[in-house]
Structure formats: C-alpha cells, structure tokens
Amino acid sequence: MALDDLHVFSQLSTENISQRITIAYSGAFGVLKHRLKQIFESVESLPDEESEGPAFRVHERLTVKYESEKHISLHWRSDPISDMVSDSVIISILLILILITSYC
C-alpha cells in the first residue's frame, strides 16, 4: 500500500518527524566539512541567511550547523535513508573527535 493511500483504506494517519541532535565538537568546522566530503558524495554549503550561521547539507537530507565553539547540531526529517545518513555522520564526527584527542 502506498503511503498516500493509507488514510483511504484505514483510520491511520501519518506524520513527519523532525529530529535534532547536538554534539560536543570543539574542532574546526571546516575540517569537519572536509572530512565528511571525503566520505560522502554530496556535501553542499548552505547560505548564511538560510541557516543562521555556517552550515552544510549532506546528501540533501541532513543539515549540519555550527552552533558555538563547542557544539554542532544535526537536523533531519526522519525516514529510513535520512536516519542512516545521520547515523553515519554522527559516527564520523565521533571518530574525528577521537583522532583529534589522540593527537593532542
């Protein structure tokens, strides 16, 4: 059954879920973007007026925003592919943090 037909054949409805996670990250935001470009095919910068500060999108599904010198946030609309991309980006960020701290 197609998602659009759900309300026709049942009393169920659908909702969109937006997710956000904030991660402690004290490294350079440009380094993070560079590393993610090495892993993912599509990493595009967002204009500052659209994102209220430095930000980029990964695979047109996940937005990574610079929140402060010690935090970044990830925003995405929940669906199986976006959740998979977000999990991959989160693991990549954590691995970058491990590498940064191991060299210090």
Phi and psi restraints in degrees (range 20) as a CNS / XPLOR table:
assign (resid 1 and name C) (resid 2 and name N)
       (resid 2 and name CA) (resid 2 and name C) 1.0 -75.5 20.0 2
assign (resid 2 and name N) (resid 2 and name CA)
       (resid 2 and name C) (resid 3 and name N) 1.0 150.7 20.0 2
assign (resid 2 and name C) (resid 3 and name N)
       (resid 3 and name CA) (resid 3 and name C) 1.0 -58.5 20.0 2
assign (resid 3 and name N) (resid 3 and name CA)
       (resid 3 and name C) (resid 4 and name N) 1.0 -37.5 20.0 2
assign (resid 3 and name C) (resid 4 and name N)
       (resid 4 and name CA) (resid 4 and name C) 1.0 -67.4 20.0 2
assign (resid 4 and name N) (resid 4 and name CA)
       (resid 4 and name C) (resid 5 and name N) 1.0 -22.3 20.0 2
assign (resid 4 and name C) (resid 5 and name N)
       (resid 5 and name CA) (resid 5 and name C) 1.0 -89.5 20.0 2
assign (resid 5 and name N) (resid 5 and name CA)
       (resid 5 and name C) (resid 6 and name N) 1.0 -5.1 20.0 2
assign (resid 5 and name C) (resid 6 and name N)
       (resid 6 and name CA) (resid 6 and name C) 1.0 -57.9 20.0 2
assign (resid 6 and name N) (resid 6 and name CA)
       (resid 6 and name C) (resid 7 and name N) 1.0 -46.5 20.0 2
assign (resid 6 and name C) (resid 7 and name N)
       (resid 7 and name CA) (resid 7 and name C) 1.0 -71.1 20.0 2
assign (resid 7 and name N) (resid 7 and name CA)
       (resid 7 and name C) (resid 8 and name N) 1.0 -21.1 20.0 2
assign (resid 7 and name C) (resid 8 and name N)
       (resid 8 and name CA) (resid 8 and name C) 1.0 -73.5 20.0 2
assign (resid 8 and name N) (resid 8 and name CA)
       (resid 8 and name C) (resid 9 and name N) 1.0 -41.3 20.0 2
assign (resid 8 and name C) (resid 9 and name N)
       (resid 9 and name CA) (resid 9 and name C) 1.0 -101.5 20.0 2
assign (resid 9 and name N) (resid 9 and name CA)
       (resid 9 and name C) (resid 10 and name N) 1.0 -0.8 20.0 2
assign (resid 9 and name C) (resid 10 and name N)
       (resid 10 and name CA) (resid 10 and name C) 1.0 -153.3 20.0 2
assign (resid 10 and name N) (resid 10 and name CA)
       (resid 10 and name C) (resid 11 and name N) 1.0 175.8 20.0 2
assign (resid 10 and name C) (resid 11 and name N)
       (resid 11 and name CA) (resid 11 and name C) 1.0 -95.9 20.0 2
assign (resid 11 and name N) (resid 11 and name CA)
       (resid 11 and name C) (resid 12 and name N) 1.0 11.5 20.0 2
assign (resid 11 and name C) (resid 12 and name N)
       (resid 12 and name CA) (resid 12 and name C) 1.0 -80.6 20.0 2
assign (resid 12 and name N) (resid 12 and name CA)
       (resid 12 and name C) (resid 13 and name N) 1.0 152.8 20.0 2
assign (resid 12 and name C) (resid 13 and name N)
       (resid 13 and name CA) (resid 13 and name C) 1.0 -129.3 20.0 2
assign (resid 13 and name N) (resid 13 and name CA)
       (resid 13 and name C) (resid 14 and name N) 1.0 166.0 20.0 2
assign (resid 13 and name C) (resid 14 and name N)
       (resid 14 and name CA) (resid 14 and name C) 1.0 -117.3 20.0 2
assign (resid 14 and name N) (resid 14 and name CA)
       (resid 14 and name C) (resid 15 and name N) 1.0 154.9 20.0 2
assign (resid 14 and name C) (resid 15 and name N)
       (resid 15 and name CA) (resid 15 and name C) 1.0 -136.9 20.0 2
assign (resid 15 and name N) (resid 15 and name CA)
       (resid 15 and name C) (resid 16 and name N) 1.0 153.5 20.0 2
assign (resid 15 and name C) (resid 16 and name N)
       (resid 16 and name CA) (resid 16 and name C) 1.0 -96.8 20.0 2
assign (resid 16 and name N) (resid 16 and name CA)
       (resid 16 and name C) (resid 17 and name N) 1.0 135.4 20.0 2
assign (resid 16 and name C) (resid 17 and name N)
       (resid 17 and name CA) (resid 17 and name C) 1.0 -113.3 20.0 2
assign (resid 17 and name N) (resid 17 and name CA)
       (resid 17 and name C) (resid 18 and name N) 1.0 122.9 20.0 2
assign (resid 17 and name C) (resid 18 and name N)
       (resid 18 and name CA) (resid 18 and name C) 1.0 -97.5 20.0 2
assign (resid 18 and name N) (resid 18 and name CA)
       (resid 18 and name C) (resid 19 and name N) 1.0 132.0 20.0 2
assign (resid 18 and name C) (resid 19 and name N)
       (resid 19 and name CA) (resid 19 and name C) 1.0 -115.1 20.0 2
assign (resid 19 and name N) (resid 19 and name CA)
       (resid 19 and name C) (resid 20 and name N) 1.0 152.4 20.0 2
assign (resid 19 and name C) (resid 20 and name N)
       (resid 20 and name CA) (resid 20 and name C) 1.0 -146.8 20.0 2
assign (resid 20 and name N) (resid 20 and name CA)
       (resid 20 and name C) (resid 21 and name N) 1.0 139.0 20.0 2
assign (resid 20 and name C) (resid 21 and name N)
       (resid 21 and name CA) (resid 21 and name C) 1.0 -136.3 20.0 2
assign (resid 21 and name N) (resid 21 and name CA)
       (resid 21 and name C) (resid 22 and name N) 1.0 138.6 20.0 2
assign (resid 21 and name C) (resid 22 and name N)
       (resid 22 and name CA) (resid 22 and name C) 1.0 -109.5 20.0 2
assign (resid 22 and name N) (resid 22 and name CA)
       (resid 22 and name C) (resid 23 and name N) 1.0 131.0 20.0 2
assign (resid 22 and name C) (resid 23 and name N)
       (resid 23 and name CA) (resid 23 and name C) 1.0 -121.0 20.0 2
assign (resid 23 and name N) (resid 23 and name CA)
       (resid 23 and name C) (resid 24 and name N) 1.0 136.3 20.0 2
assign (resid 23 and name C) (resid 24 and name N)
       (resid 24 and name CA) (resid 24 and name C) 1.0 -69.2 20.0 2
assign (resid 24 and name N) (resid 24 and name CA)
       (resid 24 and name C) (resid 25 and name N) 1.0 118.8 20.0 2
assign (resid 24 and name C) (resid 25 and name N)
       (resid 25 and name CA) (resid 25 and name C) 1.0 -146.5 20.0 2
assign (resid 25 and name N) (resid 25 and name CA)
       (resid 25 and name C) (resid 26 and name N) 1.0 115.7 20.0 2
assign (resid 25 and name C) (resid 26 and name N)
       (resid 26 and name CA) (resid 26 and name C) 1.0 -107.9 20.0 2
assign (resid 26 and name N) (resid 26 and name CA)
       (resid 26 and name C) (resid 27 and name N) 1.0 5.3 20.0 2
assign (resid 26 and name C) (resid 27 and name N)
       (resid 27 and name CA) (resid 27 and name C) 1.0 -78.3 20.0 2
assign (resid 27 and name N) (resid 27 and name CA)
       (resid 27 and name C) (resid 28 and name N) 1.0 178.2 20.0 2
assign (resid 27 and name C) (resid 28 and name N)
       (resid 28 and name CA) (resid 28 and name C) 1.0 -73.7 20.0 2
assign (resid 28 and name N) (resid 28 and name CA)
       (resid 28 and name C) (resid 29 and name N) 1.0 135.0 20.0 2
assign (resid 28 and name C) (resid 29 and name N)
       (resid 29 and name CA) (resid 29 and name C) 1.0 -64.5 20.0 2
assign (resid 29 and name N) (resid 29 and name CA)
       (resid 29 and name C) (resid 30 and name N) 1.0 -36.1 20.0 2
assign (resid 29 and name C) (resid 30 and name N)
       (resid 30 and name CA) (resid 30 and name C) 1.0 -64.5 20.0 2
assign (resid 30 and name N) (resid 30 and name CA)
       (resid 30 and name C) (resid 31 and name N) 1.0 -35.9 20.0 2
assign (resid 30 and name C) (resid 31 and name N)
       (resid 31 and name CA) (resid 31 and name C) 1.0 -65.3 20.0 2
assign (resid 31 and name N) (resid 31 and name CA)
       (resid 31 and name C) (resid 32 and name N) 1.0 -42.3 20.0 2
assign (resid 31 and name C) (resid 32 and name N)
       (resid 32 and name CA) (resid 32 and name C) 1.0 -60.3 20.0 2
assign (resid 32 and name N) (resid 32 and name CA)
       (resid 32 and name C) (resid 33 and name N) 1.0 -45.8 20.0 2
assign (resid 32 and name C) (resid 33 and name N)
       (resid 33 and name CA) (resid 33 and name C) 1.0 -62.2 20.0 2
assign (resid 33 and name N) (resid 33 and name CA)
       (resid 33 and name C) (resid 34 and name N) 1.0 -43.8 20.0 2
assign (resid 33 and name C) (resid 34 and name N)
       (resid 34 and name CA) (resid 34 and name C) 1.0 -60.7 20.0 2
assign (resid 34 and name N) (resid 34 and name CA)
       (resid 34 and name C) (resid 35 and name N) 1.0 -45.4 20.0 2
assign (resid 34 and name C) (resid 35 and name N)
       (resid 35 and name CA) (resid 35 and name C) 1.0 -64.7 20.0 2
assign (resid 35 and name N) (resid 35 and name CA)
       (resid 35 and name C) (resid 36 and name N) 1.0 -40.8 20.0 2
assign (resid 35 and name C) (resid 36 and name N)
       (resid 36 and name CA) (resid 36 and name C) 1.0 -69.4 20.0 2
assign (resid 36 and name N) (resid 36 and name CA)
       (resid 36 and name C) (resid 37 and name N) 1.0 -30.2 20.0 2
assign (resid 36 and name C) (resid 37 and name N)
       (resid 37 and name CA) (resid 37 and name C) 1.0 -65.2 20.0 2
assign (resid 37 and name N) (resid 37 and name CA)
       (resid 37 and name C) (resid 38 and name N) 1.0 -30.0 20.0 2
assign (resid 37 and name C) (resid 38 and name N)
       (resid 38 and name CA) (resid 38 and name C) 1.0 -71.9 20.0 2
assign (resid 38 and name N) (resid 38 and name CA)
       (resid 38 and name C) (resid 39 and name N) 1.0 -23.4 20.0 2
assign (resid 38 and name C) (resid 39 and name N)
       (resid 39 and name CA) (resid 39 and name C) 1.0 -97.5 20.0 2
assign (resid 39 and name N) (resid 39 and name CA)
       (resid 39 and name C) (resid 40 and name N) 1.0 -43.9 20.0 2
assign (resid 39 and name C) (resid 40 and name N)
       (resid 40 and name CA) (resid 40 and name C) 1.0 -106.4 20.0 2
assign (resid 40 and name N) (resid 40 and name CA)
       (resid 40 and name C) (resid 41 and name N) 1.0 146.7 20.0 2
assign (resid 40 and name C) (resid 41 and name N)
       (resid 41 and name CA) (resid 41 and name C) 1.0 -68.4 20.0 2
assign (resid 41 and name N) (resid 41 and name CA)
       (resid 41 and name C) (resid 42 and name N) 1.0 -38.4 20.0 2
assign (resid 41 and name C) (resid 42 and name N)
       (resid 42 and name CA) (resid 42 and name C) 1.0 -120.8 20.0 2
assign (resid 42 and name N) (resid 42 and name CA)
       (resid 42 and name C) (resid 43 and name N) 1.0 106.3 20.0 2
assign (resid 42 and name C) (resid 43 and name N)
       (resid 43 and name CA) (resid 43 and name C) 1.0 -131.4 20.0 2
assign (resid 43 and name N) (resid 43 and name CA)
       (resid 43 and name C) (resid 44 and name N) 1.0 109.6 20.0 2
assign (resid 43 and name C) (resid 44 and name N)
       (resid 44 and name CA) (resid 44 and name C) 1.0 -120.0 20.0 2
assign (resid 44 and name N) (resid 44 and name CA)
       (resid 44 and name C) (resid 45 and name N) 1.0 135.1 20.0 2
assign (resid 44 and name C) (resid 45 and name N)
       (resid 45 and name CA) (resid 45 and name C) 1.0 -68.3 20.0 2
assign (resid 45 and name N) (resid 45 and name CA)
       (resid 45 and name C) (resid 46 and name N) 1.0 148.0 20.0 2
assign (resid 45 and name C) (resid 46 and name N)
       (resid 46 and name CA) (resid 46 and name C) 1.0 -105.8 20.0 2
assign (resid 46 and name N) (resid 46 and name CA)
       (resid 46 and name C) (resid 47 and name N) 1.0 145.8 20.0 2
assign (resid 46 and name C) (resid 47 and name N)
       (resid 47 and name CA) (resid 47 and name C) 1.0 -62.4 20.0 2
assign (resid 47 and name N) (resid 47 and name CA)
       (resid 47 and name C) (resid 48 and name N) 1.0 144.7 20.0 2
assign (resid 47 and name C) (resid 48 and name N)
       (resid 48 and name CA) (resid 48 and name C) 1.0 -59.5 20.0 2
assign (resid 48 and name N) (resid 48 and name CA)
       (resid 48 and name C) (resid 49 and name N) 1.0 -34.9 20.0 2
assign (resid 48 and name C) (resid 49 and name N)
       (resid 49 and name CA) (resid 49 and name C) 1.0 -69.5 20.0 2
assign (resid 49 and name N) (resid 49 and name CA)
       (resid 49 and name C) (resid 50 and name N) 1.0 -28.1 20.0 2
assign (resid 49 and name C) (resid 50 and name N)
       (resid 50 and name CA) (resid 50 and name C) 1.0 -76.4 20.0 2
assign (resid 50 and name N) (resid 50 and name CA)
       (resid 50 and name C) (resid 51 and name N) 1.0 -33.4 20.0 2
assign (resid 50 and name C) (resid 51 and name N)
       (resid 51 and name CA) (resid 51 and name C) 1.0 -113.0 20.0 2
assign (resid 51 and name N) (resid 51 and name CA)
       (resid 51 and name C) (resid 52 and name N) 1.0 -1.4 20.0 2
assign (resid 51 and name C) (resid 52 and name N)
       (resid 52 and name CA) (resid 52 and name C) 1.0 58.2 20.0 2
assign (resid 52 and name N) (resid 52 and name CA)
       (resid 52 and name C) (resid 53 and name N) 1.0 48.6 20.0 2
assign (resid 52 and name C) (resid 53 and name N)
       (resid 53 and name CA) (resid 53 and name C) 1.0 131.9 20.0 2
assign (resid 53 and name N) (resid 53 and name CA)
       (resid 53 and name C) (resid 54 and name N) 1.0 179.3 20.0 2
assign (resid 53 and name C) (resid 54 and name N)
       (resid 54 and name CA) (resid 54 and name C) 1.0 -60.2 20.0 2
assign (resid 54 and name N) (resid 54 and name CA)
       (resid 54 and name C) (resid 55 and name N) 1.0 133.7 20.0 2
assign (resid 54 and name C) (resid 55 and name N)
       (resid 55 and name CA) (resid 55 and name C) 1.0 -161.7 20.0 2
assign (resid 55 and name N) (resid 55 and name CA)
       (resid 55 and name C) (resid 56 and name N) 1.0 160.0 20.0 2
assign (resid 55 and name C) (resid 56 and name N)
       (resid 56 and name CA) (resid 56 and name C) 1.0 -148.6 20.0 2
assign (resid 56 and name N) (resid 56 and name CA)
       (resid 56 and name C) (resid 57 and name N) 1.0 161.4 20.0 2
assign (resid 56 and name C) (resid 57 and name N)
       (resid 57 and name CA) (resid 57 and name C) 1.0 -112.8 20.0 2
assign (resid 57 and name N) (resid 57 and name CA)
       (resid 57 and name C) (resid 58 and name N) 1.0 140.2 20.0 2
assign (resid 57 and name C) (resid 58 and name N)
       (resid 58 and name CA) (resid 58 and name C) 1.0 -109.9 20.0 2
assign (resid 58 and name N) (resid 58 and name CA)
       (resid 58 and name C) (resid 59 and name N) 1.0 121.6 20.0 2
assign (resid 58 and name C) (resid 59 and name N)
       (resid 59 and name CA) (resid 59 and name C) 1.0 53.0 20.0 2
assign (resid 59 and name N) (resid 59 and name CA)
       (resid 59 and name C) (resid 60 and name N) 1.0 31.5 20.0 2
assign (resid 59 and name C) (resid 60 and name N)
       (resid 60 and name CA) (resid 60 and name C) 1.0 54.7 20.0 2
assign (resid 60 and name N) (resid 60 and name CA)
       (resid 60 and name C) (resid 61 and name N) 1.0 24.0 20.0 2
assign (resid 60 and name C) (resid 61 and name N)
       (resid 61 and name CA) (resid 61 and name C) 1.0 -127.1 20.0 2
assign (resid 61 and name N) (resid 61 and name CA)
       (resid 61 and name C) (resid 62 and name N) 1.0 -30.7 20.0 2
assign (resid 61 and name C) (resid 62 and name N)
       (resid 62 and name CA) (resid 62 and name C) 1.0 -126.0 20.0 2
assign (resid 62 and name N) (resid 62 and name CA)
       (resid 62 and name C) (resid 63 and name N) 1.0 131.0 20.0 2
assign (resid 62 and name C) (resid 63 and name N)
       (resid 63 and name CA) (resid 63 and name C) 1.0 -106.2 20.0 2
assign (resid 63 and name N) (resid 63 and name CA)
       (resid 63 and name C) (resid 64 and name N) 1.0 128.9 20.0 2
assign (resid 63 and name C) (resid 64 and name N)
       (resid 64 and name CA) (resid 64 and name C) 1.0 -108.9 20.0 2
assign (resid 64 and name N) (resid 64 and name CA)
       (resid 64 and name C) (resid 65 and name N) 1.0 121.0 20.0 2
assign (resid 64 and name C) (resid 65 and name N)
       (resid 65 and name CA) (resid 65 and name C) 1.0 -117.8 20.0 2
assign (resid 65 and name N) (resid 65 and name CA)
       (resid 65 and name C) (resid 66 and name N) 1.0 141.7 20.0 2
assign (resid 65 and name C) (resid 66 and name N)
       (resid 66 and name CA) (resid 66 and name C) 1.0 -83.0 20.0 2
assign (resid 66 and name N) (resid 66 and name CA)
       (resid 66 and name C) (resid 67 and name N) 1.0 113.6 20.0 2
assign (resid 66 and name C) (resid 67 and name N)
       (resid 67 and name CA) (resid 67 and name C) 1.0 -93.2 20.0 2
assign (resid 67 and name N) (resid 67 and name CA)
       (resid 67 and name C) (resid 68 and name N) 1.0 -45.6 20.0 2
assign (resid 67 and name C) (resid 68 and name N)
       (resid 68 and name CA) (resid 68 and name C) 1.0 -159.3 20.0 2
assign (resid 68 and name N) (resid 68 and name CA)
       (resid 68 and name C) (resid 69 and name N) 1.0 -178.3 20.0 2
assign (resid 68 and name C) (resid 69 and name N)
       (resid 69 and name CA) (resid 69 and name C) 1.0 -62.6 20.0 2
assign (resid 69 and name N) (resid 69 and name CA)
       (resid 69 and name C) (resid 70 and name N) 1.0 -17.8 20.0 2
assign (resid 69 and name C) (resid 70 and name N)
       (resid 70 and name CA) (resid 70 and name C) 1.0 -120.6 20.0 2
assign (resid 70 and name N) (resid 70 and name CA)
       (resid 70 and name C) (resid 71 and name N) 1.0 2.5 20.0 2
assign (resid 70 and name C) (resid 71 and name N)
       (resid 71 and name CA) (resid 71 and name C) 1.0 -143.2 20.0 2
assign (resid 71 and name N) (resid 71 and name CA)
       (resid 71 and name C) (resid 72 and name N) 1.0 145.3 20.0 2
assign (resid 71 and name C) (resid 72 and name N)
       (resid 72 and name CA) (resid 72 and name C) 1.0 -127.1 20.0 2
assign (resid 72 and name N) (resid 72 and name CA)
       (resid 72 and name C) (resid 73 and name N) 1.0 158.1 20.0 2
assign (resid 72 and name C) (resid 73 and name N)
       (resid 73 and name CA) (resid 73 and name C) 1.0 -128.7 20.0 2
assign (resid 73 and name N) (resid 73 and name CA)
       (resid 73 and name C) (resid 74 and name N) 1.0 148.5 20.0 2
assign (resid 73 and name C) (resid 74 and name N)
       (resid 74 and name CA) (resid 74 and name C) 1.0 -116.1 20.0 2
assign (resid 74 and name N) (resid 74 and name CA)
       (resid 74 and name C) (resid 75 and name N) 1.0 135.8 20.0 2
assign (resid 74 and name C) (resid 75 and name N)
       (resid 75 and name CA) (resid 75 and name C) 1.0 -129.9 20.0 2
assign (resid 75 and name N) (resid 75 and name CA)
       (resid 75 and name C) (resid 76 and name N) 1.0 135.1 20.0 2
assign (resid 75 and name C) (resid 76 and name N)
       (resid 76 and name CA) (resid 76 and name C) 1.0 -158.9 20.0 2
assign (resid 76 and name N) (resid 76 and name CA)
       (resid 76 and name C) (resid 77 and name N) 1.0 156.2 20.0 2
assign (resid 76 and name C) (resid 77 and name N)
       (resid 77 and name CA) (resid 77 and name C) 1.0 -89.8 20.0 2
assign (resid 77 and name N) (resid 77 and name CA)
       (resid 77 and name C) (resid 78 and name N) 1.0 127.4 20.0 2
assign (resid 77 and name C) (resid 78 and name N)
       (resid 78 and name CA) (resid 78 and name C) 1.0 -69.9 20.0 2
assign (resid 78 and name N) (resid 78 and name CA)
       (resid 78 and name C) (resid 79 and name N) 1.0 125.0 20.0 2
assign (resid 78 and name C) (resid 79 and name N)
       (resid 79 and name CA) (resid 79 and name C) 1.0 -161.6 20.0 2
assign (resid 79 and name N) (resid 79 and name CA)
       (resid 79 and name C) (resid 80 and name N) 1.0 165.3 20.0 2
assign (resid 79 and name C) (resid 80 and name N)
       (resid 80 and name CA) (resid 80 and name C) 1.0 -56.3 20.0 2
assign (resid 80 and name N) (resid 80 and name CA)
       (resid 80 and name C) (resid 81 and name N) 1.0 -41.2 20.0 2
assign (resid 80 and name C) (resid 81 and name N)
       (resid 81 and name CA) (resid 81 and name C) 1.0 -73.2 20.0 2
assign (resid 81 and name N) (resid 81 and name CA)
       (resid 81 and name C) (resid 82 and name N) 1.0 -44.2 20.0 2
assign (resid 81 and name C) (resid 82 and name N)
       (resid 82 and name CA) (resid 82 and name C) 1.0 -62.8 20.0 2
assign (resid 82 and name N) (resid 82 and name CA)
       (resid 82 and name C) (resid 83 and name N) 1.0 -38.6 20.0 2
assign (resid 82 and name C) (resid 83 and name N)
       (resid 83 and name CA) (resid 83 and name C) 1.0 -63.6 20.0 2
assign (resid 83 and name N) (resid 83 and name CA)
       (resid 83 and name C) (resid 84 and name N) 1.0 -38.5 20.0 2
assign (resid 83 and name C) (resid 84 and name N)
       (resid 84 and name CA) (resid 84 and name C) 1.0 -65.9 20.0 2
assign (resid 84 and name N) (resid 84 and name CA)
       (resid 84 and name C) (resid 85 and name N) 1.0 -43.0 20.0 2
assign (resid 84 and name C) (resid 85 and name N)
       (resid 85 and name CA) (resid 85 and name C) 1.0 -63.0 20.0 2
assign (resid 85 and name N) (resid 85 and name CA)
       (resid 85 and name C) (resid 86 and name N) 1.0 -44.9 20.0 2
assign (resid 85 and name C) (resid 86 and name N)
       (resid 86 and name CA) (resid 86 and name C) 1.0 -63.1 20.0 2
assign (resid 86 and name N) (resid 86 and name CA)
       (resid 86 and name C) (resid 87 and name N) 1.0 -41.5 20.0 2
assign (resid 86 and name C) (resid 87 and name N)
       (resid 87 and name CA) (resid 87 and name C) 1.0 -59.9 20.0 2
assign (resid 87 and name N) (resid 87 and name CA)
       (resid 87 and name C) (resid 88 and name N) 1.0 -42.0 20.0 2
assign (resid 87 and name C) (resid 88 and name N)
       (resid 88 and name CA) (resid 88 and name C) 1.0 -65.4 20.0 2
assign (resid 88 and name N) (resid 88 and name CA)
       (resid 88 and name C) (resid 89 and name N) 1.0 -41.0 20.0 2
assign (resid 88 and name C) (resid 89 and name N)
       (resid 89 and name CA) (resid 89 and name C) 1.0 -67.2 20.0 2
assign (resid 89 and name N) (resid 89 and name CA)
       (resid 89 and name C) (resid 90 and name N) 1.0 -41.5 20.0 2
assign (resid 89 and name C) (resid 90 and name N)
       (resid 90 and name CA) (resid 90 and name C) 1.0 -61.8 20.0 2
assign (resid 90 and name N) (resid 90 and name CA)
       (resid 90 and name C) (resid 91 and name N) 1.0 -45.6 20.0 2
assign (resid 90 and name C) (resid 91 and name N)
       (resid 91 and name CA) (resid 91 and name C) 1.0 -62.6 20.0 2
assign (resid 91 and name N) (resid 91 and name CA)
       (resid 91 and name C) (resid 92 and name N) 1.0 -40.6 20.0 2
assign (resid 91 and name C) (resid 92 and name N)
       (resid 92 and name CA) (resid 92 and name C) 1.0 -62.3 20.0 2
assign (resid 92 and name N) (resid 92 and name CA)
       (resid 92 and name C) (resid 93 and name N) 1.0 -42.8 20.0 2
assign (resid 92 and name C) (resid 93 and name N)
       (resid 93 and name CA) (resid 93 and name C) 1.0 -62.6 20.0 2
assign (resid 93 and name N) (resid 93 and name CA)
       (resid 93 and name C) (resid 94 and name N) 1.0 -44.9 20.0 2
assign (resid 93 and name C) (resid 94 and name N)
       (resid 94 and name CA) (resid 94 and name C) 1.0 -64.0 20.0 2
assign (resid 94 and name N) (resid 94 and name CA)
       (resid 94 and name C) (resid 95 and name N) 1.0 -38.1 20.0 2
assign (resid 94 and name C) (resid 95 and name N)
       (resid 95 and name CA) (resid 95 and name C) 1.0 -66.4 20.0 2
assign (resid 95 and name N) (resid 95 and name CA)
       (resid 95 and name C) (resid 96 and name N) 1.0 -38.6 20.0 2
assign (resid 95 and name C) (resid 96 and name N)
       (resid 96 and name CA) (resid 96 and name C) 1.0 -61.8 20.0 2
assign (resid 96 and name N) (resid 96 and name CA)
       (resid 96 and name C) (resid 97 and name N) 1.0 -42.3 20.0 2
assign (resid 96 and name C) (resid 97 and name N)
       (resid 97 and name CA) (resid 97 and name C) 1.0 -62.2 20.0 2
assign (resid 97 and name N) (resid 97 and name CA)
       (resid 97 and name C) (resid 98 and name N) 1.0 -40.1 20.0 2
assign (resid 97 and name C) (resid 98 and name N)
       (resid 98 and name CA) (resid 98 and name C) 1.0 -63.1 20.0 2
assign (resid 98 and name N) (resid 98 and name CA)
       (resid 98 and name C) (resid 99 and name N) 1.0 -43.9 20.0 2
assign (resid 98 and name C) (resid 99 and name N)
       (resid 99 and name CA) (resid 99 and name C) 1.0 -63.5 20.0 2
assign (resid 99 and name N) (resid 99 and name CA)
       (resid 99 and name C) (resid 100 and name N) 1.0 -41.2 20.0 2
assign (resid 99 and name C) (resid 100 and name N)
       (resid 100 and name CA) (resid 100 and name C) 1.0 -62.1 20.0 2
assign (resid 100 and name N) (resid 100 and name CA)
       (resid 100 and name C) (resid 101 and name N) 1.0 -46.3 20.0 2
assign (resid 100 and name C) (resid 101 and name N)
       (resid 101 and name CA) (resid 101 and name C) 1.0 -72.3 20.0 2
assign (resid 101 and name N) (resid 101 and name CA)
       (resid 101 and name C) (resid 102 and name N) 1.0 -28.3 20.0 2
assign (resid 101 and name C) (resid 102 and name N)
       (resid 102 and name CA) (resid 102 and name C) 1.0 -73.7 20.0 2
assign (resid 102 and name N) (resid 102 and name CA)
       (resid 102 and name C) (resid 103 and name N) 1.0 -24.4 20.0 2
assign (resid 102 and name C) (resid 103 and name N)
       (resid 103 and name CA) (resid 103 and name C) 1.0 -87.4 20.0 2
assign (resid 103 and name N) (resid 103 and name CA)
       (resid 103 and name C) (resid 104 and name N) 1.0 -11.1 20.0 2
